[in-house]
């Protein structure tokens, strides 16, 4: 299977029609889109360490969630950190593709993966904000107990939570979901589960009658790497895959 064939097959699962207007995902770099794919490294981010690991371990392809190139580049030199990664990848014959907001929105993507891990039920896709999902806990539970469950199931080192309602109807948006407070309320949620919001988000949410649970941008999105891996192996079982843990944020 060629790099471009893999990209087109994954794009059938993660359609570019679901991509947000401001986003930049798709093929990030490729010395030859018709090059054969044999070994794929899957990562939430394409950091310098991911690039080096791919090169040192013989990967020909990287598939990520967050785009390697997000902002337009006006030059290509090793003096810029993004451009330097592009140069290293092309020089070493490693190709990269990213699936960002379309992977958030697609069926089975980032947020459906979260729903599955947390064992929520009655999941509904938000038709106005396709990234979001709303679902129920198996039974109403205390907010602190729900936050603890999220921490354990996502293997997150810490979870922030605020609010005073019992948890039963949860609006789910991995990553940065602070802009969807009002949408969560419109859909009747008592709780917003996201990766990271802000101080003002938690204050405003509680005043508006909404719990908020923040489990970390990385920890709410990294689980989709396993979904990507499964999808790749369904497309071509002969491809060798590995998931890279790209988190760079630590707690003390």
C-alpha positions in Angstrom: 0.0 0.0 0.0 1.3 3.4 -0.9 1.3 6.4 1.5 -1.4 8.1 -0.6 -3.6 5.0 -0.7 -3.4 4.9 3.1 -4.3 8.5 3.4 -7.3 8.1 1.1 -8.5 5.1 3.0 -8.2 6.8 6.3 -9.9 9.9 4.8 -12.9 7.7 4.1 -13.2 7.0 7.8 -12.3 10.6 8.8 -13.8 12.7 6.0 -12.3 16.1 5.3 -15.9 17.5 5.1 -15.8 17.3 8.9 -12.7 19.5 9.2 -13.2 22.9 10.9 -12.6 25.9 8.6 -9.7 27.1 10.7 -8.0 23.7 10.8 -5.0 22.5 8.7 -4.8 18.8 8.6 -4.2 16.1 5.9 -0.8 15.3 4.3 1.8 17.2 6.2 4.9 16.2 4.2 6.0 13.5 1.8 9.0 13.1 -0.4 6.9 10.7 -2.5 3.2 10.1 -1.9 3.5 6.9 -3.9 6.1 5.5 -1.6 5.3 2.1 0.1 4.1 2.1 3.7 5.5 -0.7 5.8 6.0 0.8 9.3 3.7 3.5 10.8 4.3 5.5 14.0 1.1 6.8 15.6 1.3 9.8 17.9 -1.0 12.5 19.2 1.7 15.1 18.3 4.6 15.2 15.9 7.2 16.6 18.3 11.0 16.6 17.7 11.3 13.4 19.8 8.7 11.7 17.6 10.6 12.7 14.5 13.9 11.4 15.9 12.3 8.2 17.0 10.7 7.6 13.7 14.0 8.2 11.9 16.1 6.1 14.3 13.7 3.2 14.2 13.0 2.8 10.5 9.5 4.2 10.3 8.4 5.4 6.9 5.2 7.0 8.0 3.8 9.1 10.9 0.1 9.4 11.5 -0.9 12.0 14.1 -3.9 13.8 15.5 -2.5 17.3 15.9 -1.1 18.8 12.7 2.6 19.0 12.2 2.0 22.2 10.2 -0.7 24.4 11.6 0.3 27.9 10.5 1.5 28.8 7.0 5.2 28.7 6.5 7.0 31.5 4.6 10.3 29.7 4.3 12.0 26.4 4.9 15.1 26.5 7.0 16.4 24.6 10.0 16.3 27.9 12.0 12.5 27.4 12.6 11.5 24.4 14.8 8.5 23.3 12.6 10.5 23.8 9.4 13.4 21.9 10.9 11.2 18.9 11.5 9.9 19.0 8.0 13.4 19.1 6.6 14.5 16.1 8.8 11.5 14.1 7.8 11.9 14.7 4.0 15.7 14.1 4.1 15.1 10.8 5.8 12.2 9.6 3.7 9.6 9.7 6.5 6.2 10.9 5.4 3.5 12.4 7.7 -0.2 12.9 7.8 -2.5 14.4 10.4 -6.2 14.1 11.2 -7.4 16.8 13.5 -10.9 18.2 13.9 -12.3 15.7 11.5 -11.0 12.9 13.8 -12.7 14.7 16.7 -16.1 14.8 14.8 -16.1 11.5 13.0 -18.0 8.5 14.2 -15.7 6.4 16.4 -13.2 9.2 16.7 -11.7 11.1 19.6 -14.9 11.7 21.5 -16.6 8.4 20.8 -13.4 6.8 22.0 -13.8 8.7 25.3 -17.4 7.7 25.6 -16.4 4.0 25.1 -13.6 4.2 27.7 -15.8 5.9 30.3 -18.6 3.3 29.6 -21.2 6.0 29.1 -24.5 5.1 27.4 -27.2 6.7 25.2 -24.6 8.6 23.2 -25.9 11.3 20.9 -23.8 13.3 18.4 -24.2 17.0 18.5 -25.6 18.0 15.1 -24.8 21.7 15.6 -21.3 21.2 17.0 -20.3 17.8 15.4 -17.2 17.5 17.6 -19.3 17.1 20.7 -21.1 14.1 22.2 -23.6 13.9 25.0 -24.2 10.7 27.0 -25.4 9.4 30.3 -23.6 7.7 33.2 -25.0 4.3 34.0 -26.6 5.9 37.1 -26.4 9.3 38.7 -23.2 9.8 40.7 -21.5 12.3 42.8 -19.2 14.7 40.9 -16.1 13.7 42.9 -16.7 10.0 42.2 -17.2 10.8 38.5 -14.0 12.8 38.4 -12.1 10.0 40.1 -13.5 7.5 37.6 -12.3 9.7 34.7 -8.9 10.0 36.3 -8.5 6.2 36.6 -9.9 5.2 33.3 -7.8 7.7 31.3 -4.7 7.1 33.5 -4.5 10.9 34.0 -2.1 12.1 36.7 -4.7 14.7 37.9 -8.2 15.9 37.2 -9.7 19.3 38.0 -13.4 19.6 38.7 -15.9 22.1 39.9 -19.6 22.3 40.3 -22.3 21.1 42.7 -24.6 18.9 40.7 -24.8 15.1 40.5 -23.5 13.7 37.3 -25.9 12.0 34.9 -25.8 13.8 31.5 -22.3 14.5 30.3 -21.2 16.6 27.3 -17.9 15.3 26.0 -15.3 17.2 24.1 -11.7 16.1 24.3 -8.9 18.6 24.1 -9.9 22.2 24.6 -13.7 22.5 25.1 -14.1 25.7 27.0 -16.0 27.3 24.1 -18.8 24.7 24.3 -20.2 25.5 27.8 -23.3 27.1 26.4 -23.8 24.3 23.9 -23.5 21.7 26.7 -26.2 23.6 28.6 -28.4 23.8 25.5 -28.3 20.1 25.2 -29.3 19.6 28.8 -26.0 18.5 30.2 -25.2 18.7 33.9 -21.5 18.2 33.3 -18.9 19.1 30.7 -16.0 16.7 30.4 -13.0 18.2 28.5 -9.3 18.2 28.5 -8.5 21.7 29.5 -10.5 24.8 30.0 -9.5 27.9 32.0 -9.9 29.4 35.4 -12.8 31.6 34.0 -14.3 28.5 32.4 -14.7 26.7 35.7 -16.0 29.8 37.5 -18.5 30.6 34.7 -19.6 27.0 34.3 -20.6 26.6 37.9 -22.5 29.9 37.9 -24.4 28.8 34.9 -25.3 25.5 36.5 -22.8 23.2 34.8 -20.2 20.9 36.4 -16.8 20.9 34.6 -14.3 18.1 34.7 -10.8 18.8 33.1 -8.7 15.6 32.6 -5.9 17.1 30.5 -5.7 17.9 26.8 -3.3 15.0 26.2 -5.1 12.4 28.3 -8.5 13.1 26.7 -7.1 12.7 23.2 -4.3 10.2 23.3 -6.7 7.2 23.5 -7.7 7.9 19.9 -4.2 6.7 18.9 -5.3 3.2 19.6 -8.4 3.8 17.4 -6.1 5.0 14.6 -4.0 1.9 15.0 -7.0 -0.4 14.7 -8.3 1.4 11.6 -4.9 1.2 9.9 -4.6 -2.5 10.6 -8.1 -3.1 9.2 -7.1 -1.3 6.0 -3.8 -3.3 5.7 -3.0 -5.9 8.4 0.6 -6.3 7.1 1.6 -2.8 8.2 3.7 -2.7 11.3 2.4 -0.1 13.8 3.6 1.5 17.1 2.0 4.1 19.3 4.3 6.9 20.7 3.5 8.5 24.0 4.1 12.2 23.1 3.1 13.9 26.3 5.6 16.5 27.5 3.7 17.9 30.5 4.7 16.6 34.0 3.3 17.1 37.5 5.2 17.3 40.7 
